Amino acid sequence: MQKALSLPSQSTQAYRLIWTALLAVVLMLAQAVQALARPESFADLADRFSPAVVNITTSTTVTGRTGPAPIVPEGSPFEDFFREFQDRNRGDGRPRRSSALGSGFVISADGFVVTNNHVIEAADEITVEFFNGDELAAEVVGTDPTTDIALLKVTSEEPLPFVSFGDSDTARVGDWVVAMGNPLGQGFSVSAGIVSQRNRALQGAYDDYIQTDAAINRGNSGGPLFNMDGEVIGVNTAILSPNGGSIGIGFSMASNVVSSVVEQLQEFGETRRGWLGVRIQDVTDDMAEAMDLAAASGAMITDVPEGPAREAGIQPGDVILSFDGYEVEDTQGLVRRVGNTSVGKSVDVVVFRDGEEETLSVTLGRREEAEGAVPASQDGPDLPDTPTEKELMGMTLSPVTPELAEQLELTAGAEGLVVRDVDPMSVAYEKGLRAGDLIAEAGQQQLTNIADLETRITEAEDAGRKSILLLVRRAGEPRFVGLPVVEE
């Protein structure tokens, strides 16, 4: 006997309708909550923190005419006009006053003010104007041209409104941010945007910029970049622009860099950064493959002068994978991390050496002034003939001779292979090798003759490697280059 099919009762259908209605309400509420994540207004934030944002006016004494003279062809009908114009503006060479404008923000009730170094650099007088119109004279506590940060101090009878630094590392691409300052000398102004990108580097060794599309113009320099909690996560410093105006690409130095600099300026009047004492370069894919390194990351040590790293046993050819518990992705990251570490602190450094990881303890010193980079020569010197030479990996190589050592000004006892010529179509040329370079090592082993290099190449091929690591010296400066063992 077949069972009869039962139909849902009216009460069951009613329950279904109720649950459907409830689900629709929940979805509507979720959409409403999502819409509320986008602020309807930044007015409350502006009202609360604008009293701590200041305009900065500087005055500088200059002598005579400044700036380049207009170039007018001799005999031009405008020659007399421009000469008269120059004489009128040059005056009699007596000193005169020049002023400039910028922005800043107060970070303590007792009057410490942060701005950009370029805003107050070379200024004779600095005046801080507050949101309510009050003006106070400021003194320079200390500056750090490397990160373009300056710390000022004003004296007030009353406690001053101030703002606090936030953690810039928690800022995410797409987060809302608000920039405040004095753009184009127009007075206090607010602009809003998002974090476009993080960890941007422009020129400096310690660069860690937040890129934002919040409008930043001339005069905004030194002003704060706020997150939605009213914390300063950046100091507005630079813009990328073809015409000098905002096109939505602005850069703010990250607060985690700035706060460390400010603490040192408050305590010492100058920066005191950690110093490891190594010369480094990024690891390329070819270099990683040649060393059996899992990934092209870390910082390759090219030289270890006298200093903390040498005392700890770090060697040229080591790859720093970790510093003080933090993974090292590249040289820029290592420089930032070392610079932000206290002088005298003992840290663990994990290096990759001979296929294995090794942990060394290093006590940091104080960073010395970086040595100027030696520009790469596009055309090598004319080298004297030598009876022993060979073409390998797109290069014509010969052992060091007394004549070559003298002409290339090599150190006494220098060994290796001299690059006599480089095929312009080779990978070696693409990687920057030029005539006059000295190849001191291959496969992290010393070279004395061409046979040594051929042996290293054969060993790399037998091990299944596509590349070999070369230590190249130019004008005494070392760097590592990964070259394919077979030119394709």
Residue, then its C-alpha position, 0 to 999 in steps of 0.5 A: m500500500q502506498k503512503a499518501l503524500s502530505l501537504p504542508s499545513q497552513s501553519t508551516q507555510a506561515y512559519r516559512l513566510i516569517w523566516t523569509a521576512l526575517l532573513a530579508v530584514v537581516l540582509m537589509l541591516a547588513q547592507a546598512v551596517q556596510a554603508l555606515a562603514r563609510p563615514e558620512s562626514f569628517a567634521d567631528l574629526a576635524d573639529r576635535f583635532s584641528p586645534a593641534v594643527v599649526n601653520i609654520t612661517t619661516s624667515t631667512t636672511v638672503t644676500g643679493r639676487t637669488g635664482p638663475a639669471p634669464i638667458v638672453p642671446e647677445g644682441s637680442p632686443f630684450e637684452d637691455f630690458f633683462r639687464e635693467f630687470q636684473d639690476r633692479n632685483r639684484g639691488d646693491g647686494r644688501p641682505r634682505r628677508s625671505s619667508a616660506l610657509g609650511s605645516g606642523f602639529v603639536i605632539s605634547a601639551d608642553g609645546f613640542v611640534v613636528t614638521n618637515n626639515h625642509v620647511i624650517e631648514a636654514a631659517d633664522e626665525i620660525t613662527v608657529e600660528f595656531f588654529n585660533g590665530d595665536e602665534l608663538a616663536a619656535e626653537v629647533v630642538g633637532t632635525d633629521p634630514t634623512t627622513d626630512i623630520a624636524l622637532l620644534k619647541v614653543t613655550s606657552e603659559e597654557p597647556l596646548p592641544f596635541v595629537s598622538f601618533g598611531d601605529s602606521d603598520t596597522a594601516r591598510v590599503g583602502d583605509w580612510v585618511v584625512a590630511m590637515g595643513n596649510p596648502l598654498g598659504q591659504g590657511f587651515s584646510v582639510s582633505a580626505g582620501i584613502v591609503s593608496q599604498r604602503n612602504r613606498a620608497l623615494q630616495g632615502a635609505y629609511d624611506d617608509y612612505i604611505q601613499t595617499d590620494a588625499a589632496i596634498n599641495r605645497g604648504n601641506s609639508g609637515g602636516p599630519l595624516f590622520n586615521m579615522d581614530g584621530e591618530v597621526i599615522g604619517v607626516n605629509t612630505a612630498i607629492l608626485s606631480p608634473n605641474g606642482g599641484s596635487i594629482g592624487i599621489g601624495f606621500s606621508m612619512a610613516s608614523n612608526v619612523v617619525s615617532s622613533v626619530v622624534e624620541q631621539l631628537q627629544e632625548f639627544g637633539e640628534t638621531r642615534r640609529g643602530w649600525l650593523g656594519v655591512r654592505i648589502q645588496d638585494v638577492t636576485d633570482d639568479m643569485a638565489e638559484a646559484m646558492d640553493l636559496a629557497a627564495a630570492s629574499g633577504a639581504m646579501i652581504t657584499d663586504v664586512p668592514e671593521g665593526p659589529a658585524r665582523e666582530a659577530g662573525i658575519q662574512p661576505g656572501d652570507v644572506i641575512l634572512s632574519f634580524d632581531g626576530y623579524e624576517v628580512e625581505d630585502t635590503q630596504g627592509l633591513v636598513r629600516r629595521v637596523g636604523n630603528t633599533s637602539v644603539g648597543k642592543s644585542v640582536d640575533v641575526v639569522v644568516f644563510r651560509d653554505g646551504e645552512e642557516e646560522t644564528l649569530s648575536v650582534t651588538l649594534g653600534r651607532r651608524e656611521e655616515a654612509e659612503g658615497a656610491v661609486p658610479a658604474s662605468q659604462d665604458g671600461p679602461d683600455l687594458p694592456d695586452t696579456p698572453t692568457e685570456k679566454e672568453l667565458m659567459g660573454m666576457t673576455l677574462s684574464p688573470v691579474t698581472p702586475e700591469l693590470a693591477e697597477q692600471l686598475e689600482l688594485t690592492a696589493g696581493a689582489e687575486g681574481l680575473v680581470v674583465r677585459d671586454v664584455d659582449p654588449m648582447s650578453v647577460a653579463y653586460e645586462k647585469g652591469l659587468r664592464a671592462g676593468d671589473l675584477i671577478a674575485e670569487a665564483g661559487q663563493q670560492q676564491l679565483t686565481n686563474i681561468a681554470d678555477l672559474e671553469t672548475r666552478i662552472t662545471e661544479a655548478e652544472d654537475a649540481g644541476r644549477k643554472s647560475i653561478l654566483l660571482l663576487v665582482r669588485r669595481a674601484g674596491e666596491p664589491r657586489f654579487v652577480g648571478l650569471p647563467v653558466v650557459e649563455e642562452 
